[in-house]
Amino acid sequence: MADAKTGKEADLAGPGIGTYEEVERILPNDYEPLLPPRERMRALFAVKRYIEDNMAKELNLDMVQVPLIVDRESGVNDYLDRDGSRTPIEFHISNDHDKNPIDAQIVQAATKWKRVALKQFGCKPGEGINTDMRAVRKDYFLDHDHSAYVDQWDWEKVITEKERNLDYLKDTVRKIWKILYGAGKHAQEMYPELKTAKYPDFPEELTFLHAEQILAEFPDLPRKQRETQILQKYPAIFIIGIGWTLDDGYPHEMRAADYDDWVTETVEVDGKMMHGLNGDILVWNPVTRRRHELTSMGIRVTKETLKVQLKMTGQEDFLNLPYHQAILNDEIPLSIGGGIGQSRTYMYLLRTAHLGEVSVTVWPRKLKEICAARNIHVLE
């Protein structure tokens, strides 16, 4: 039992496989890219336009500018989880000979900034913003689908108190999946070679499951193995309630306590109350033959649930930061939002085996050598 718990606890840590020996073992040996680099870029930007245009149409979002750098004291940077294991890059701006300096951070995501920005841009219920966000996450293990460079469609939308429910969340998730599915079909129409008998086509339907249900089905498996198993049954899923402590004493995955609401009681399944108004879309990637996360999103905390979640995670000192004070004082609106991984989405829709085939960033020499031996060539 101790070993099982140790495995589960280790599985809660940040993303990435963990060792290059394992990366070498899991990468496909039969990979052939379906498009050459130049055509792949054309397809990529066609997908990008399709997704941005349809997010504007389906979710009523306007594209806005987004920060790469934020003031450390603002509290708006995303810490991604609750254990402090992934910290942002910080630097000092000595502005005006250090008379008016700024201690700045490179964003890890625009999760909190977006909610504040809704007020800045005058968004009303039913209106929202979308961003072409760029970030740096220096603490990731760099493998085939995790990079220190992060690009996301970080979006946020104003909602009412009545819309803070599971049905509204599911309806929004279905719209996003419709957009991603449509983008894949759009790419296939432009480049028929993307539709091949080697890989099954994109699943049209998305299955909704609570993290608590998945644990009940696979009680002895760590989180990533549970996801792998459930994706054999349902190739596209939305896992609800990520962050809530499950019956085995662990959350499905570590999730920060100050943006998504993962504590609210939602619905009874088989007589048991479930929790959480957030979740992730995961798909089975037939190229890498692995689980593949596309987006994390949720209905955001209220001032009540913010206090509850920060108390649960031992981070009540955060309540003194400007962002958190704005929530407590009703200065920013209720909202729903999320981040859709751009390169992750291109990788899935364009059938590549590595993020480096659809984005340009830094990779260790060892990883590039492992990839090249398998006909996977990253952009440099």
Wavefront OBJ file of the C-alpha trace (Angstrom):
o trace
v 0.000 0.000 0.000
v 2.855 2.373 0.774
v 4.354 1.770 -2.662
v 1.017 2.495 -4.346
v 0.691 5.763 -2.470
v 4.228 6.716 -3.308
v 3.426 6.134 -6.980
v 0.288 8.243 -6.767
v 2.075 11.004 -4.916
v 4.876 11.100 -7.480
v 2.304 11.221 -10.267
v 0.870 14.488 -8.892
v 4.058 16.354 -9.682
v 4.476 18.565 -12.710
v 4.098 17.282 -16.261
v 6.630 15.432 -18.347
v 7.768 11.847 -18.536
v 10.690 12.161 -16.131
v 13.724 10.464 -17.714
v 15.178 10.354 -21.201
v 15.495 6.587 -20.930
v 11.718 6.448 -20.754
v 11.343 9.005 -23.549
v 13.544 6.806 -25.719
v 11.384 3.821 -24.863
v 7.989 5.384 -25.597
v 8.631 7.394 -28.788
v 7.239 5.667 -31.912
v 9.658 3.714 -34.093
v 7.487 3.844 -37.221
v 6.925 7.589 -37.521
v 6.636 9.316 -40.890
v 5.572 12.991 -40.880
v 2.497 13.523 -43.031
v 3.526 17.015 -44.141
v 6.957 18.544 -44.824
v 7.901 21.515 -42.599
v 6.788 24.291 -44.960
v 3.403 22.722 -45.705
v 3.015 21.948 -42.019
v 3.387 25.647 -41.225
v 0.724 26.532 -43.786
v -1.636 23.990 -42.263
v -0.765 25.226 -38.771
v -1.712 28.820 -39.519
v -4.914 27.694 -41.232
v -5.825 25.818 -38.053
v -4.885 28.858 -35.958
v -7.163 31.155 -37.962
v -10.019 28.652 -37.864
v -9.840 28.236 -34.092
v -9.538 31.949 -33.324
v -12.373 32.877 -35.697
v -14.674 30.211 -34.325
v -13.878 30.920 -30.682
v -14.925 34.503 -31.372
v -18.142 33.262 -32.995
v -19.118 30.436 -30.637
v -18.059 32.027 -27.320
v -18.422 35.740 -28.180
v -14.761 36.567 -27.532
v -12.637 39.473 -28.767
v -8.916 39.031 -29.346
v -6.906 41.331 -27.045
v -3.273 41.949 -26.195
v -1.820 39.932 -23.332
v 1.249 40.498 -21.114
v 4.451 38.508 -21.310
v 5.713 40.284 -18.173
v 3.803 41.096 -14.968
v 4.609 42.861 -11.708
v 5.507 40.304 -9.051
v 3.533 42.172 -6.387
v 0.297 42.017 -8.378
v -0.286 38.332 -7.654
v -1.643 37.760 -11.169
v 1.008 35.283 -12.310
v -0.070 31.679 -12.577
v 1.737 29.262 -10.242
v 0.125 26.291 -12.028
v -0.201 24.129 -8.928
v -0.267 24.439 -5.162
v 3.050 22.957 -4.042
v 5.381 25.709 -5.252
v 7.341 23.352 -7.489
v 6.994 25.468 -10.645
v 8.057 29.051 -10.121
v 8.228 31.881 -12.667
v 11.358 33.516 -13.997
v 11.960 36.776 -12.119
v 14.100 39.793 -12.911
v 14.661 43.299 -11.595
v 14.001 46.355 -13.756
v 16.184 49.096 -12.287
v 14.126 51.795 -13.988
v 15.085 55.423 -13.288
v 18.396 54.482 -11.616
v 16.441 52.301 -9.167
v 14.320 55.224 -8.000
v 11.182 53.662 -9.550
v 12.116 49.996 -10.002
v 9.895 47.042 -10.832
v 10.372 43.440 -9.787
v 8.944 41.591 -12.744
v 8.049 38.015 -13.670
v 7.608 36.292 -17.002
v 4.123 34.829 -17.040
v 3.579 31.087 -16.774
v 0.019 31.612 -18.031
v -2.434 34.508 -18.149
v -5.048 32.727 -16.056
v -5.525 35.384 -13.377
v -4.669 38.383 -15.535
v -7.580 37.589 -17.865
v -10.170 37.840 -15.130
v -8.897 41.273 -14.144
v -8.742 42.233 -17.832
v -12.460 41.518 -18.300
v -13.161 44.645 -16.267
v -10.470 46.629 -18.085
v -12.077 45.824 -21.444
v -15.617 46.484 -20.199
v -16.945 42.987 -20.789
v -20.533 42.264 -19.719
v -22.173 38.870 -19.026
v -21.902 36.738 -22.145
v -18.896 38.691 -23.445
v -15.242 37.792 -23.153
v -11.678 37.976 -24.404
v -9.227 35.655 -26.127
v -5.454 36.003 -26.248
v -2.501 34.697 -28.220
v -0.562 34.028 -25.019
v 3.152 33.221 -24.803
v 4.816 32.074 -21.584
v 7.891 30.370 -20.143
v 7.749 27.440 -17.715
v 11.332 26.739 -16.732
v 10.568 23.813 -14.413
v 9.097 21.466 -17.001
v 10.891 18.268 -17.957
v 11.390 18.634 -21.708
v 10.056 15.635 -23.573
v 7.977 15.111 -26.727
v 4.959 17.120 -25.573
v 6.263 19.442 -22.833
v 8.313 22.544 -23.589
v 9.723 25.460 -21.617
v 8.014 27.630 -24.255
v 4.237 27.699 -23.873
v 1.697 29.077 -26.353
v -1.986 29.091 -25.497
v -5.293 30.562 -26.446
v -5.934 31.958 -22.984
v -9.589 33.017 -22.924
v -12.017 34.347 -20.323
v -15.734 35.204 -20.348
v -18.040 37.031 -17.923
v -20.872 34.909 -16.502
v -23.697 35.389 -14.038
v -24.203 33.672 -10.681
v -26.930 31.493 -12.251
v -24.459 30.223 -14.840
v -22.056 28.908 -12.229
v -23.173 25.299 -12.711
v -22.112 22.045 -14.327
v -24.529 22.338 -17.256
v -23.064 25.688 -18.289
v -19.536 24.298 -17.979
v -20.398 21.279 -20.136
v -22.103 23.421 -22.753
v -18.984 25.595 -23.035
v -16.700 22.549 -23.237
v -18.849 21.079 -26.040
v -18.494 24.316 -28.014
v -14.718 24.202 -27.620
v -14.556 20.560 -28.691
v -16.735 21.364 -31.719
v -14.190 24.050 -32.674
v -11.161 21.777 -32.240
v -12.830 18.939 -34.138
v -13.829 21.348 -36.890
v -10.272 22.670 -37.113
v -8.995 19.136 -37.653
v -11.495 18.497 -40.441
v -10.644 21.882 -41.983
v -6.951 20.914 -42.075
v -7.825 17.565 -43.667
v -9.835 19.297 -46.394
v -6.858 21.521 -47.198
v -4.322 18.691 -46.933
v -5.951 15.299 -47.687
v -2.726 13.512 -46.760
v -3.544 14.299 -43.102
v -6.379 11.779 -43.313
v -4.716 8.395 -43.391
v -5.676 4.826 -42.602
v -2.665 4.687 -40.298
v -4.497 6.746 -37.654
v -8.160 6.716 -36.601
v -10.030 9.913 -37.370
v -10.743 12.510 -34.680
v -13.570 11.457 -32.356
v -16.616 13.661 -32.881
v -18.059 13.095 -29.416
v -16.548 14.095 -26.076
v -17.267 12.027 -22.942
v -17.689 13.771 -19.560
v -16.399 11.976 -16.473
v -15.744 13.117 -12.922
v -12.276 12.510 -11.533
v -14.055 10.679 -8.716
v -15.679 8.270 -11.183
v -12.354 7.486 -12.868
v -10.703 6.781 -9.515
v -13.569 4.451 -8.580
v -12.985 2.498 -11.800
v -9.192 2.310 -11.358
v -8.623 2.748 -7.584
v -5.081 1.339 -7.491
v -3.614 3.233 -10.451
v -1.796 6.595 -10.358
v -3.438 9.457 -12.197
v -1.641 9.215 -15.555
v -2.275 5.480 -15.727
v -5.951 6.044 -14.909
v -6.161 8.542 -17.755
v -4.399 6.140 -20.118
v -6.831 3.353 -19.283
v -9.990 5.438 -19.589
v -8.842 6.820 -22.955
v -8.797 3.266 -24.328
v -12.547 3.276 -23.785
v -13.280 6.911 -24.637
v -10.716 8.536 -26.994
v -11.783 12.088 -26.068
v -12.802 12.981 -22.498
v -13.379 15.932 -20.207
v -12.351 15.146 -16.632
v -14.394 17.174 -14.131
v -13.223 18.219 -10.683
v -9.429 18.400 -10.940
v -8.029 19.678 -7.656
v -10.557 18.188 -5.231
v -9.111 15.611 -2.836
v -10.412 12.194 -3.865
v -11.217 9.117 -1.773
v -7.627 7.869 -1.919
v -6.423 11.060 -0.222
v -4.982 12.713 -3.348
v -6.399 15.138 -5.904
v -6.570 13.848 -9.466
v -3.831 16.374 -10.183
v -2.403 19.371 -8.356
v -4.368 22.487 -9.311
v -3.870 26.029 -8.038
v -6.398 27.151 -5.455
v -7.023 30.684 -6.671
v -8.537 30.462 -10.142
v -10.617 27.328 -10.966
v -13.412 26.325 -8.594
v -12.768 22.677 -7.747
v -14.495 22.620 -4.342
v -18.161 23.349 -5.182
v -20.546 20.406 -4.809
v -22.148 19.709 -8.155
v -24.108 16.517 -8.745
v -24.715 13.120 -7.272
v -23.551 10.097 -9.243
v -24.842 6.757 -7.926
v -25.856 8.488 -4.710
v -22.512 10.183 -4.159
v -21.954 13.932 -4.286
v -19.320 15.080 -6.795
v -17.179 18.210 -6.697
v -15.740 20.791 -9.029
v -16.678 23.204 -11.804
v -13.485 22.741 -13.796
v -11.593 20.153 -15.784
v -9.329 19.123 -18.671
v -9.901 17.847 -22.202
v -7.706 14.831 -22.861
v -7.488 12.758 -26.035
v -5.772 9.592 -27.092
v -2.973 10.534 -29.487
v -2.609 7.721 -32.037
v 0.769 9.032 -33.227
v 2.517 8.965 -29.853
v 0.155 6.279 -28.523
v -0.176 8.252 -25.318
v -2.604 10.434 -23.390
v -2.585 14.005 -24.670
v -3.955 17.051 -22.823
v -5.346 19.851 -24.994
v -6.968 22.305 -22.615
v -7.542 23.086 -18.954
v -10.503 25.287 -18.025
v -13.171 26.018 -15.483
v -15.652 28.289 -13.816
v -13.617 30.579 -11.589
v -13.715 30.894 -7.813
v -16.049 33.217 -5.953
v -14.841 35.085 -2.891
v -16.332 32.284 -0.768
v -14.769 29.372 -2.629
v -11.455 31.230 -2.930
v -11.197 31.390 0.854
v -12.165 27.723 1.241
v -9.636 26.504 -1.336
v -6.772 28.628 -0.021
v -7.462 27.339 3.474
v -7.392 23.757 2.197
v -4.015 24.345 0.535
v -2.501 26.376 3.363
v -2.109 29.492 1.237
v -4.369 31.966 3.046
v -1.586 34.575 2.940
v -2.420 34.966 -0.768
v -5.599 36.768 0.284
v -3.552 39.910 0.876
v -2.428 40.167 -2.778
v -4.149 42.692 -5.083
v -5.672 40.039 -7.369
v -7.200 38.150 -4.467
v -8.381 41.353 -2.804
v -10.164 42.251 -6.042
v -12.114 38.982 -5.851
v -12.915 39.432 -2.158
v -14.160 42.989 -2.756
v -16.279 42.118 -5.831
v -14.138 44.360 -8.013
v -13.842 41.870 -10.880
v -16.624 39.825 -12.466
v -17.573 36.179 -12.139
v -16.125 34.302 -15.070
v -15.309 31.093 -16.876
v -12.060 30.616 -18.735
v -9.278 28.359 -19.804
v -6.111 27.815 -21.768
v -5.997 25.774 -24.968
v -2.463 24.651 -25.780
v -1.709 25.877 -29.282
v 1.275 23.670 -30.102
v -0.415 20.775 -28.298
v -3.453 21.234 -30.559
v -1.356 21.533 -33.743
v 0.567 18.423 -32.732
v -2.667 16.446 -32.352
v -4.496 17.779 -35.423
v -1.487 17.688 -37.780
v -0.384 14.253 -36.573
v 3.136 15.071 -35.422
v 5.128 13.085 -32.873
v 6.799 16.044 -31.174
v 5.963 19.611 -30.135
v 9.183 20.694 -31.786
v 7.698 19.929 -35.194
v 5.084 22.670 -34.720
v 6.965 25.162 -32.519
v 10.479 26.565 -32.288
v 12.175 26.535 -28.900
v 15.118 24.990 -27.045
v 15.587 21.251 -26.638
v 18.508 19.378 -25.065
v 20.899 17.698 -27.473
v 20.104 14.301 -25.968
v 16.408 14.644 -26.773
v 17.101 15.811 -30.336
v 19.365 12.796 -30.886
v 16.732 10.407 -29.512
v 14.145 11.970 -31.803
v 16.316 12.036 -34.917
v 16.946 8.298 -34.549
v 13.179 7.866 -34.905
v 12.762 10.167 -37.905
v 11.462 13.001 -35.671
v 13.171 16.269 -36.580
v 12.423 19.358 -34.490
v 12.441 22.888 -35.885
v 15.397 25.040 -34.841
l 1 2 3 4 5 6 7 8 9 10 11 12 13 14 15 16 17 18 19 20 21 22 23 24 25 26 27 28 29 30 31 32 33 34 35 36 37 38 39 40 41 42 43 44 45 46 47 48 49 50 51 52 53 54 55 56 57 58 59 60 61 62 63 64 65 66 67 68 69 70 71 72 73 74 75 76 77 78 79 80 81 82 83 84 85 86 87 88 89 90 91 92 93 94 95 96 97 98 99 100 101 102 103 104 105 106 107 108 109 110 111 112 113 114 115 116 117 118 119 120 121 122 123 124 125 126 127 128 129 130 131 132 133 134 135 136 137 138 139 140 141 142 143 144 145 146 147 148 149 150 151 152 153 154 155 156 157 158 159 160 161 162 163 164 165 166 167 168 169 170 171 172 173 174 175 176 177 178 179 180 181 182 183 184 185 186 187 188 189 190 191 192 193 194 195 196 197 198 199 200 201 202 203 204 205 206 207 208 209 210 211 212 213 214 215 216 217 218 219 220 221 222 223 224 225 226 227 228 229 230 231 232 233 234 235 236 237 238 239 240 241 242 243 244 245 246 247 248 249 250 251 252 253 254 255 256 257 258 259 260 261 262 263 264 265 266 267 268 269 270 271 272 273 274 275 276 277 278 279 280 281 282 283 284 285 286 287 288 289 290 291 292 293 294 295 296 297 298 299 300 301 302 303 304 305 306 307 308 309 310 311 312 313 314 315 316 317 318 319 320 321 322 323 324 325 326 327 328 329 330 331 332 333 334 335 336 337 338 339 340 341 342 343 344 345 346 347 348 349 350 351 352 353 354 355 356 357 358 359 360 361 362 363 364 365 366 367 368 369 370 371 372 373 374 375 376 377 378 379 380
